[in-house]
């Protein structure tokens, strides 16, 4: 699922690399304010922030899907849900990812485990960024 800002980020991905899973749902909706109480000036500030955020959101989605902001504003008066193919047709994504089409590359975990065990037995340290053993402590 990609809802709201996640759907906007999906649309802004690199063209040709924006993929969705076959049973995914993508939801586009305009930003909203959940809490609007307090002094009149506070409510006015929230309204202005919402107006600015909505305009920016529409601008970004417009860049992603290649449609004018005015058309998007009209289309998104309410939330819109897209199945995988509908998201592609609207311009949010480019492809449906299937596990058998090479989109997902299987990892050889057996080889990784053997290498880790070999390093542990030889007293070598894991490369930097390889988890808790990359800290400067004595090998276990």
C-alpha positions in Angstrom: 0.0 0.0 0.0 1.2 3.5 -0.8 -1.1 6.1 0.8 -0.8 9.9 0.6 2.8 11.0 0.8 4.0 7.5 0.0 2.0 7.6 -3.2 3.4 11.0 -4.0 7.0 9.7 -3.5 6.2 6.7 -5.7 5.1 9.0 -8.5 8.4 10.9 -8.2 10.6 7.9 -8.5 12.9 7.3 -11.4 10.8 6.7 -14.6 11.0 3.0 -15.5 11.9 1.9 -12.0 8.6 2.7 -10.3 7.1 -0.7 -9.5 4.0 -1.9 -7.5 3.1 -5.4 -6.4 0.2 -7.1 -8.2 -2.2 -6.9 -5.3 -1.2 -3.4 -4.1 -3.5 -0.4 -3.6 -2.3 3.1 -4.0 -4.3 6.0 -2.6 -3.9 9.7 -3.5 -5.5 12.2 -1.2 -4.9 15.8 -0.4 -3.3 16.8 2.9 -5.7 17.5 5.7 -5.7 18.9 9.3 -6.8 16.5 12.0 -7.1 19.0 14.8 -8.4 22.5 14.4 -9.2 24.1 17.7 -7.9 27.0 19.6 -7.8 30.7 19.0 -8.9 32.2 15.7 -5.4 33.1 14.7 -4.2 29.5 15.3 -7.0 28.2 13.1 -6.0 30.8 10.4 -2.4 29.7 10.6 -3.4 26.1 10.2 -5.6 27.0 7.2 -2.7 28.8 5.5 -0.3 25.9 6.2 -2.9 23.5 4.8 -3.3 25.6 1.7 0.5 25.8 1.2 1.0 22.1 1.8 -1.8 21.2 -0.6 -0.4 23.4 -3.3 3.1 21.8 -2.8 1.6 18.3 -2.8 -0.2 18.9 -6.0 2.9 20.4 -7.6 4.9 17.3 -6.7 2.3 14.8 -7.8 1.9 16.8 -11.0 5.6 16.4 -11.7 5.3 12.7 -11.0 2.3 11.8 -13.1 2.7 14.5 -15.8 -0.7 16.1 -15.4 -1.5 19.7 -14.7 -2.1 20.8 -11.1 -5.6 22.1 -11.9 -6.6 18.8 -13.3 -5.2 17.0 -10.2 -6.9 19.4 -7.8 -10.3 18.6 -9.4 -9.6 14.9 -9.6 -8.5 14.7 -5.9 -11.5 16.4 -4.4 -11.9 13.1 -2.6 -9.4 10.3 -2.0 -8.7 8.1 -5.1 -7.7 4.5 -4.9 -5.8 2.7 -7.6 -5.2 -1.0 -8.1 -1.8 -1.9 -9.6 -2.7 -1.5 -13.3 -4.7 1.6 -12.6 -1.7 3.2 -10.9 0.3 2.5 -14.0 -2.4 3.9 -16.3 -2.6 7.1 -14.2 1.2 7.6 -14.2 2.0 6.8 -10.6 4.0 3.7 -11.4 5.6 2.0 -14.4 5.5 -1.7 -13.8 4.0 -4.5 -11.8 6.7 -6.4 -9.9 6.4 -10.2 -10.0 8.7 -12.5 -8.1 9.6 -14.6 -11.1 10.5 -11.7 -13.5 13.9 -10.9 -12.1 12.7 -7.9 -10.1 13.6 -9.7 -6.9 17.1 -11.2 -6.9 17.4 -14.2 -4.6 20.3 -14.1 -2.1 22.5 -17.1 -1.4 22.2 -17.0 2.3 24.1 -20.3 2.7 27.2 -18.7 1.2 26.8 -15.6 3.4 26.4 -17.8 6.5 29.5 -19.9 5.6 31.6 -16.7 5.1 30.4 -15.3 8.4 31.3 -18.5 10.3 34.7 -18.6 8.6 35.4 -15.0 9.7 34.3 -15.8 13.2 36.5 -18.9 13.5 39.5 -17.1 12.1 39.1 -14.2 14.5 38.6 -11.7 11.6 36.2 -8.8 12.1 33.2 -8.1 10.0 33.5 -5.1 7.6 32.3 -1.8 8.8 28.6 -1.5 8.9 28.0 -5.2 9.2 26.1 -5.1 12.4 27.0 -5.1 16.1 30.4 -6.8 15.4 31.6 -3.7 13.5 32.1 -1.8 16.7 35.6 -1.5 18.0 35.4 -4.3 20.6 37.3 -7.5 20.9 36.1 -10.3 18.6 33.9 -12.9 20.2 
